[in-house]
Structure formats: structure tokens, C-alpha cells
């Protein structure tokens, strides 16, 4: 297996893992600890973080599945550009709506991996 294929698996695997961890840390743990009082702001907080994490997990798992079954599809230029565009969209969301740095770093790592996979194809 070539380095670029490992990079594709790493890119989508990182996205699925960081999305899962984001959900567990910023939604599940907050609910279990009762960190936010009930109200519209809390609903928006949980909704934003749940949608953010779900999108990451869904694309990450889809990318892993496609890489496993059809690597030539995942390494095609349009798919890699779309993957990088999704990462840049998530990065914009983190800077516009999330005040803490962890999601920014996680998505930044994903964007760097996606860009490396694109350049090494």
C-alpha cells in the first residue's frame, strides 16, 4: 500500500474519531454533568455541537468505507476537493460559532491531512 493510501485512511479516520470525541465531550458529558441550564441557548449549543459532530462522523465513516471498497473513487480529484471544501466549511464554523480552540485544532489537522492527500495523489 502506498503512502497516499495510508494518508487517505488517516484523513477520514481522523475525521470520524475527532467528530465522535467532539460529540462525547461537548454534548454527552455536558448533559450528564448538567453543565447548562435548560433554555433556548442550551438547545442551540447542543444542536450546533451535535450537527457539527454528526457531519464529521458521517463523512469520516463514508470516506473510510469508500477507501476500503473503492480507493480510486476517494482519490479522484473532485472527491478530494469536496473533502477539503467540507473541512474548510467546518473550520469557518469553528471560528464563527465556537469559542474554544479544540475543534479548531481538530478540523485544522483534518484540513492539513486532506490537503496532503490531495497533493500526494
mmCIF file of the C-alpha atoms, coordinates in Angstrom:
data_MODEL
# 
_entry.id   MODEL 
# 
loop_
_atom_site.group_PDB 
_atom_site.id 
_atom_site.type_symbol 
_atom_site.label_atom_id 
_atom_site.label_alt_id 
_atom_site.label_comp_id 
_atom_site.label_asym_id 
_atom_site.label_entity_id 
_atom_site.label_seq_id 
_atom_site.pdbx_PDB_ins_code 
_atom_site.Cartn_x 
_atom_site.Cartn_y 
_atom_site.Cartn_z 
_atom_site.occupancy 
_atom_site.B_iso_or_equiv 
_atom_site.pdbx_formal_charge 
_atom_site.auth_seq_id 
_atom_site.auth_comp_id 
_atom_site.auth_asym_id 
_atom_site.auth_atom_id 
_atom_site.pdbx_PDB_model_num 
ATOM 1   C CA . UNK A 1 1   ? 0.000   0.000  0.000  1.00 0.00 ? 1   UNK A CA 1 
ATOM 2   C CA . UNK A 1 2   ? 1.361   3.402  -0.916 1.00 0.00 ? 2   UNK A CA 1 
ATOM 3   C CA . UNK A 1 3   ? 1.808   6.341  1.422  1.00 0.00 ? 3   UNK A CA 1 
ATOM 4   C CA . UNK A 1 4   ? -1.032  8.288  -0.243 1.00 0.00 ? 4   UNK A CA 1 
ATOM 5   C CA . UNK A 1 5   ? -3.491  5.490  0.535  1.00 0.00 ? 5   UNK A CA 1 
ATOM 6   C CA . UNK A 1 6   ? -2.434  5.480  4.194  1.00 0.00 ? 6   UNK A CA 1 
ATOM 7   C CA . UNK A 1 7   ? -2.945  9.234  4.157  1.00 0.00 ? 7   UNK A CA 1 
ATOM 8   C CA . UNK A 1 8   ? -6.488  8.836  2.821  1.00 0.00 ? 8   UNK A CA 1 
ATOM 9   C CA . UNK A 1 9   ? -7.336  6.345  5.579  1.00 0.00 ? 9   UNK A CA 1 
ATOM 10  C CA . UNK A 1 10  ? -5.751  8.626  8.168  1.00 0.00 ? 10  UNK A CA 1 
ATOM 11  C CA . UNK A 1 11  ? -7.665  11.661 6.901  1.00 0.00 ? 11  UNK A CA 1 
ATOM 12  C CA . UNK A 1 12  ? -11.098 10.063 7.095  1.00 0.00 ? 12  UNK A CA 1 
ATOM 13  C CA . UNK A 1 13  ? -10.254 8.099  10.227 1.00 0.00 ? 13  UNK A CA 1 
ATOM 14  C CA . UNK A 1 14  ? -9.173  11.285 11.992 1.00 0.00 ? 14  UNK A CA 1 
ATOM 15  C CA . UNK A 1 15  ? -12.422 12.975 10.963 1.00 0.00 ? 15  UNK A CA 1 
ATOM 16  C CA . UNK A 1 16  ? -14.584 10.123 12.287 1.00 0.00 ? 16  UNK A CA 1 
ATOM 17  C CA . UNK A 1 17  ? -12.598 9.899  15.524 1.00 0.00 ? 17  UNK A CA 1 
ATOM 18  C CA . UNK A 1 18  ? -12.487 13.641 16.227 1.00 0.00 ? 18  UNK A CA 1 
ATOM 19  C CA . UNK A 1 19  ? -16.201 14.002 15.409 1.00 0.00 ? 19  UNK A CA 1 
ATOM 20  C CA . UNK A 1 20  ? -17.070 11.182 17.801 1.00 0.00 ? 20  UNK A CA 1 
ATOM 21  C CA . UNK A 1 21  ? -14.902 12.633 20.545 1.00 0.00 ? 21  UNK A CA 1 
ATOM 22  C CA . UNK A 1 22  ? -16.348 16.109 19.963 1.00 0.00 ? 22  UNK A CA 1 
ATOM 23  C CA . UNK A 1 23  ? -19.854 14.730 20.458 1.00 0.00 ? 23  UNK A CA 1 
ATOM 24  C CA . UNK A 1 24  ? -18.901 12.779 23.569 1.00 0.00 ? 24  UNK A CA 1 
ATOM 25  C CA . UNK A 1 25  ? -17.067 15.701 25.179 1.00 0.00 ? 25  UNK A CA 1 
ATOM 26  C CA . UNK A 1 26  ? -19.220 18.681 24.184 1.00 0.00 ? 26  UNK A CA 1 
ATOM 27  C CA . UNK A 1 27  ? -22.671 17.109 24.225 1.00 0.00 ? 27  UNK A CA 1 
ATOM 28  C CA . UNK A 1 28  ? -22.835 13.868 26.192 1.00 0.00 ? 28  UNK A CA 1 
ATOM 29  C CA . UNK A 1 29  ? -20.544 14.928 29.040 1.00 0.00 ? 29  UNK A CA 1 
ATOM 30  C CA . UNK A 1 30  ? -22.292 18.307 29.355 1.00 0.00 ? 30  UNK A CA 1 
ATOM 31  C CA . UNK A 1 31  ? -25.701 16.637 29.537 1.00 0.00 ? 31  UNK A CA 1 
ATOM 32  C CA . UNK A 1 32  ? -24.535 14.096 32.106 1.00 0.00 ? 32  UNK A CA 1 
ATOM 33  C CA . UNK A 1 33  ? -22.957 16.796 34.264 1.00 0.00 ? 33  UNK A CA 1 
ATOM 34  C CA . UNK A 1 34  ? -25.904 19.197 33.859 1.00 0.00 ? 34  UNK A CA 1 
ATOM 35  C CA . UNK A 1 35  ? -23.493 21.917 32.842 1.00 0.00 ? 35  UNK A CA 1 
ATOM 36  C CA . UNK A 1 36  ? -26.026 24.118 31.040 1.00 0.00 ? 36  UNK A CA 1 
ATOM 37  C CA . UNK A 1 37  ? -29.360 25.261 32.465 1.00 0.00 ? 37  UNK A CA 1 
ATOM 38  C CA . UNK A 1 38  ? -32.427 24.464 30.329 1.00 0.00 ? 38  UNK A CA 1 
ATOM 39  C CA . UNK A 1 39  ? -33.272 27.156 27.818 1.00 0.00 ? 39  UNK A CA 1 
ATOM 40  C CA . UNK A 1 40  ? -33.005 28.245 24.199 1.00 0.00 ? 40  UNK A CA 1 
ATOM 41  C CA . UNK A 1 41  ? -29.259 28.931 24.426 1.00 0.00 ? 41  UNK A CA 1 
ATOM 42  C CA . UNK A 1 42  ? -28.627 25.422 25.714 1.00 0.00 ? 42  UNK A CA 1 
ATOM 43  C CA . UNK A 1 43  ? -30.728 23.945 22.923 1.00 0.00 ? 43  UNK A CA 1 
ATOM 44  C CA . UNK A 1 44  ? -28.745 25.906 20.350 1.00 0.00 ? 44  UNK A CA 1 
ATOM 45  C CA . UNK A 1 45  ? -25.455 24.859 21.965 1.00 0.00 ? 45  UNK A CA 1 
ATOM 46  C CA . UNK A 1 46  ? -26.367 21.170 21.885 1.00 0.00 ? 46  UNK A CA 1 
ATOM 47  C CA . UNK A 1 47  ? -27.823 21.465 18.384 1.00 0.00 ? 47  UNK A CA 1 
ATOM 48  C CA . UNK A 1 48  ? -24.745 23.174 16.953 1.00 0.00 ? 48  UNK A CA 1 
ATOM 49  C CA . UNK A 1 49  ? -22.336 20.694 18.500 1.00 0.00 ? 49  UNK A CA 1 
ATOM 50  C CA . UNK A 1 50  ? -24.462 17.667 17.606 1.00 0.00 ? 50  UNK A CA 1 
ATOM 51  C CA . UNK A 1 51  ? -24.866 18.710 13.965 1.00 0.00 ? 51  UNK A CA 1 
ATOM 52  C CA . UNK A 1 52  ? -21.182 19.600 13.717 1.00 0.00 ? 52  UNK A CA 1 
ATOM 53  C CA . UNK A 1 53  ? -20.081 16.233 15.108 1.00 0.00 ? 53  UNK A CA 1 
ATOM 54  C CA . UNK A 1 54  ? -22.659 14.225 13.134 1.00 0.00 ? 54  UNK A CA 1 
ATOM 55  C CA . UNK A 1 55  ? -21.479 15.728 9.861  1.00 0.00 ? 55  UNK A CA 1 
ATOM 56  C CA . UNK A 1 56  ? -17.882 14.896 10.693 1.00 0.00 ? 56  UNK A CA 1 
ATOM 57  C CA . UNK A 1 57  ? -18.642 11.334 11.733 1.00 0.00 ? 57  UNK A CA 1 
ATOM 58  C CA . UNK A 1 58  ? -20.852 10.722 8.690  1.00 0.00 ? 58  UNK A CA 1 
ATOM 59  C CA . UNK A 1 59  ? -18.286 11.987 6.170  1.00 0.00 ? 59  UNK A CA 1 
ATOM 60  C CA . UNK A 1 60  ? -15.461 10.244 8.011  1.00 0.00 ? 60  UNK A CA 1 
ATOM 61  C CA . UNK A 1 61  ? -17.185 6.872  8.014  1.00 0.00 ? 61  UNK A CA 1 
ATOM 62  C CA . UNK A 1 62  ? -18.338 7.278  4.417  1.00 0.00 ? 62  UNK A CA 1 
ATOM 63  C CA . UNK A 1 63  ? -14.793 8.150  3.380  1.00 0.00 ? 63  UNK A CA 1 
ATOM 64  C CA . UNK A 1 64  ? -13.378 5.142  5.226  1.00 0.00 ? 64  UNK A CA 1 
ATOM 65  C CA . UNK A 1 65  ? -15.949 2.844  3.649  1.00 0.00 ? 65  UNK A CA 1 
ATOM 66  C CA . UNK A 1 66  ? -15.254 4.168  0.160  1.00 0.00 ? 66  UNK A CA 1 
ATOM 67  C CA . UNK A 1 67  ? -11.500 3.990  0.697  1.00 0.00 ? 67  UNK A CA 1 
ATOM 68  C CA . UNK A 1 68  ? -11.842 0.373  1.767  1.00 0.00 ? 68  UNK A CA 1 
ATOM 69  C CA . UNK A 1 69  ? -14.138 -0.587 -1.124 1.00 0.00 ? 69  UNK A CA 1 
ATOM 70  C CA . UNK A 1 70  ? -13.113 1.793  -3.944 1.00 0.00 ? 70  UNK A CA 1 
ATOM 71  C CA . UNK A 1 71  ? -9.890  3.714  -3.316 1.00 0.00 ? 71  UNK A CA 1 
ATOM 72  C CA . UNK A 1 72  ? -9.912  5.061  -6.870 1.00 0.00 ? 72  UNK A CA 1 
ATOM 73  C CA . UNK A 1 73  ? -13.190 6.901  -6.150 1.00 0.00 ? 73  UNK A CA 1 
ATOM 74  C CA . UNK A 1 74  ? -11.876 8.533  -2.974 1.00 0.00 ? 74  UNK A CA 1 
ATOM 75  C CA . UNK A 1 75  ? -8.611  9.593  -4.604 1.00 0.00 ? 75  UNK A CA 1 
ATOM 76  C CA . UNK A 1 76  ? -10.370 11.193 -7.577 1.00 0.00 ? 76  UNK A CA 1 
ATOM 77  C CA . UNK A 1 77  ? -9.796  14.941 -7.765 1.00 0.00 ? 77  UNK A CA 1 
ATOM 78  C CA . UNK A 1 78  ? -13.466 16.013 -7.351 1.00 0.00 ? 78  UNK A CA 1 
ATOM 79  C CA . UNK A 1 79  ? -13.891 13.894 -4.202 1.00 0.00 ? 79  UNK A CA 1 
ATOM 80  C CA . UNK A 1 80  ? -10.695 15.205 -2.646 1.00 0.00 ? 80  UNK A CA 1 
ATOM 81  C CA . UNK A 1 81  ? -11.592 18.810 -3.454 1.00 0.00 ? 81  UNK A CA 1 
ATOM 82  C CA . UNK A 1 82  ? -15.053 18.277 -1.953 1.00 0.00 ? 82  UNK A CA 1 
ATOM 83  C CA . UNK A 1 83  ? -13.467 16.756 1.157  1.00 0.00 ? 83  UNK A CA 1 
ATOM 84  C CA . UNK A 1 84  ? -11.165 19.751 1.565  1.00 0.00 ? 84  UNK A CA 1 
ATOM 85  C CA . UNK A 1 85  ? -14.082 22.140 0.979  1.00 0.00 ? 85  UNK A CA 1 
ATOM 86  C CA . UNK A 1 86  ? -16.064 20.412 3.734  1.00 0.00 ? 86  UNK A CA 1 
ATOM 87  C CA . UNK A 1 87  ? -13.086 20.777 6.057  1.00 0.00 ? 87  UNK A CA 1 
ATOM 88  C CA . UNK A 1 88  ? -12.774 24.470 5.282  1.00 0.00 ? 88  UNK A CA 1 
ATOM 89  C CA . UNK A 1 89  ? -16.504 24.876 5.932  1.00 0.00 ? 89  UNK A CA 1 
ATOM 90  C CA . UNK A 1 90  ? -16.151 23.212 9.322  1.00 0.00 ? 90  UNK A CA 1 
ATOM 91  C CA . UNK A 1 91  ? -13.149 25.413 10.047 1.00 0.00 ? 91  UNK A CA 1 
ATOM 92  C CA . UNK A 1 92  ? -15.241 28.505 9.274  1.00 0.00 ? 92  UNK A CA 1 
ATOM 93  C CA . UNK A 1 93  ? -17.965 27.249 11.628 1.00 0.00 ? 93  UNK A CA 1 
ATOM 94  C CA . UNK A 1 94  ? -15.435 26.784 14.427 1.00 0.00 ? 94  UNK A CA 1 
ATOM 95  C CA . UNK A 1 95  ? -14.124 30.324 14.057 1.00 0.00 ? 95  UNK A CA 1 
ATOM 96  C CA . UNK A 1 96  ? -17.566 31.914 13.729 1.00 0.00 ? 96  UNK A CA 1 
ATOM 97  C CA . UNK A 1 97  ? -19.544 29.993 16.356 1.00 0.00 ? 97  UNK A CA 1 
ATOM 98  C CA . UNK A 1 98  ? -17.246 28.098 18.722 1.00 0.00 ? 98  UNK A CA 1 
ATOM 99  C CA . UNK A 1 99  ? -15.232 29.953 21.303 1.00 0.00 ? 99  UNK A CA 1 
ATOM 100 C CA . UNK A 1 100 ? -12.882 27.188 22.370 1.00 0.00 ? 100 UNK A CA 1 
ATOM 101 C CA . UNK A 1 101 ? -9.794  26.059 20.481 1.00 0.00 ? 101 UNK A CA 1 
ATOM 102 C CA . UNK A 1 102 ? -10.063 22.255 20.441 1.00 0.00 ? 102 UNK A CA 1 
ATOM 103 C CA . UNK A 1 103 ? -12.491 21.947 17.490 1.00 0.00 ? 103 UNK A CA 1 
ATOM 104 C CA . UNK A 1 104 ? -10.358 24.434 15.536 1.00 0.00 ? 104 UNK A CA 1 
ATOM 105 C CA . UNK A 1 105 ? -7.264  22.282 16.045 1.00 0.00 ? 105 UNK A CA 1 
ATOM 106 C CA . UNK A 1 106 ? -9.083  19.038 15.176 1.00 0.00 ? 106 UNK A CA 1 
ATOM 107 C CA . UNK A 1 107 ? -10.536 20.454 11.964 1.00 0.00 ? 107 UNK A CA 1 
ATOM 108 C CA . UNK A 1 108 ? -7.226  22.135 11.147 1.00 0.00 ? 108 UNK A CA 1 
ATOM 109 C CA . UNK A 1 109 ? -5.490  18.744 11.369 1.00 0.00 ? 109 UNK A CA 1 
ATOM 110 C CA . UNK A 1 110 ? -8.174  17.258 9.122  1.00 0.00 ? 110 UNK A CA 1 
ATOM 111 C CA . UNK A 1 111 ? -7.696  20.044 6.554  1.00 0.00 ? 111 UNK A CA 1 
ATOM 112 C CA . UNK A 1 112 ? -3.926  19.545 6.619  1.00 0.00 ? 112 UNK A CA 1 
ATOM 113 C CA . UNK A 1 113 ? -4.341  15.797 6.082  1.00 0.00 ? 113 UNK A CA 1 
ATOM 114 C CA . UNK A 1 114 ? -6.879  16.359 3.271  1.00 0.00 ? 114 UNK A CA 1 
ATOM 115 C CA . UNK A 1 115 ? -4.547  18.846 1.587  1.00 0.00 ? 115 UNK A CA 1 
ATOM 116 C CA . UNK A 1 116 ? -1.612  16.438 1.892  1.00 0.00 ? 116 UNK A CA 1 
ATOM 117 C CA . UNK A 1 117 ? -3.718  13.616 0.408  1.00 0.00 ? 117 UNK A CA 1 
ATOM 118 C CA . UNK A 1 118 ? -4.709  15.927 -2.452 1.00 0.00 ? 118 UNK A CA 1 
ATOM 119 C CA . UNK A 1 119 ? -1.144  16.984 -3.168 1.00 0.00 ? 119 UNK A CA 1 
ATOM 120 C CA . UNK A 1 120 ? 0.254   13.433 -2.988 1.00 0.00 ? 120 UNK A CA 1 
ATOM 121 C CA . UNK A 1 121 ? -2.312  11.783 -5.243 1.00 0.00 ? 121 UNK A CA 1 
# 
